[in-house]
Amino acid sequence: MFEKILVPLDGSEHAEHALQKAIQLAKEFDGKLTLLHAYTPNLVSLPEEYAIPETTPRMVDIHQEKGAYILEEASKKVDSLGVPFDTLLAPGSPVETIVEASKKGKFDLIVLGARGLSPIKEVFLGSVSHGVATHAQCPVLVVK
């Protein structure tokens, strides 16, 4: 039923809970996990006249390093429990990257953590879990 499970991770407590649930499901359904970290290289956009070209590559490196660390830590947990998995570190906005990866990989399920945004912040910023649940073409399990 859930042979291919996509697990987006951002290092948060909610993502950790989602990973634990995904591991349980993978064991129950003989599934394989794909651990995904989507990173946005330019969190702050400066006007061109203020941009410092040398900082952009370093910002990308920092985001990649953080994502690689998150995936490495999750991989240790999953591997120690004998669940098959692979990892994916991808640039882009989280919602678009997760939805695109789920389509491309033909996943049966996406398991992700709820962010716990306050209602005011969620109105203005939206949430990754809401965006993924709205746009994904497969079932989405949001874990608190």
N, C-alpha and C positions, 0 to 999 in steps of 0.2 A: 504494500500500500504506500508506504513512505520510504522508498529505496534511496532516493536522492534528496538530501536535506541541506538547504543553504542556511548558514548561520552567520549573519552579519555581526561583527564584534567591534566595539569602540572603547573597550577598557572599563566600562561602567559596571556598577553592581548589577544593574538590570540585565546587561549583556551576559554577565556571568551566570545569572539565573537561567537565562535563555539557553546558554551552552549546556548547563546541567540537564535541562528538559530535553534538548536535542539529543544528548548522549543517551538518555533513557529511551527515547523513541527509536534511535538508530539500533540500539540493542534489541528492542522489542520487535522491530520489523526487519532485522538484518540489513539495515541501511548503511549508507556511506554519507559522511558529513563533508561539506565544503565550507571551510572557515574563511570568511571574507572580511577584509577591512578596506573600506573606501575612505580615501583621504582627499581633502580639498587643499591643493597647494597654496592658493592665494586666498586666505581668509579675509585679508584686508586689502582692498584695492585703493592704491594711491593714484591721484592724478598724475599723468605722464611726467609733468615738470618736476614732481617730487620723487618719482620712482628712482630707486638705486638699482641698476641692472645687476650688480654683483650679489645683491641679497636674494634675488629670486631663486637661483639654483640652490642656495643654502636652505631657504625655506622649504623647498621641495624635499631636499635631503632630510631635514628634520621631521617632516610629516611621514616620509617613507620609513625612517628609522623607528619612529613611534609605532607605526602600523606593523612593521616587522616584529617589534618586540611584543605587541599585543598578540599577534598570530603565533609567535614562538611559545609564549606562556600557555596559550590555549592548546596548542599542539601537544605540549608535554602532558597536559591533563587527559586529553583524548587518547593519546598513544598509550599512556599508562593503564587505560581501561580496555585496551584492545579493540577499539572501534576504528574501522577504516576511515581515512579522511584525506583531504588535500587542502591546500591553502591558496588563497587568491588575494593579492594586494593590488588594488586598482585605484587610479586617480579619478576624481569626479565627485559630483555631489552625491551624498549618500543615497537618497531616494532613487535617483536616476541610475546610479551604478548597481544598486541592489536589484531593481526591477529588470534592468538589461541583463545582468548576470543570470537571473532566474529564468528569463526567456531563452537566452543563448544556451544555457546548460540544461534546459528542460527539467527543472527541478519539480519534485512532487510536493514540496512543502518548504516554506520559509519560516524559521523560528528566530524571532528577534525580541530584544528587550524593549519594554516601555521606558520612555525617558522620564516620565513623571513631571513634565512641565506643568507649571501653574496654568490655570485656565486663561489668564491674561496673556502670558507669554505664548501659549499655544495658538491663540487667535492671531497674534502678530507674526510669530515665527513658524507656526505649523510644527508638526512633529514627524520624525522619520517613520515611526511605526504607522501613523495615520496615512502618510503619503504612500508607503509601500502597500498597505492593506487596500488602499483605493486603486492603485495602478497595477498591482501584480496579477498575473494570469493563473496563478496557482494558489492554493490555500495558504494563509498566513496565520501563524500562532504568535500572539503577542504575550510575553511573559513579564510579570511584575516581579 
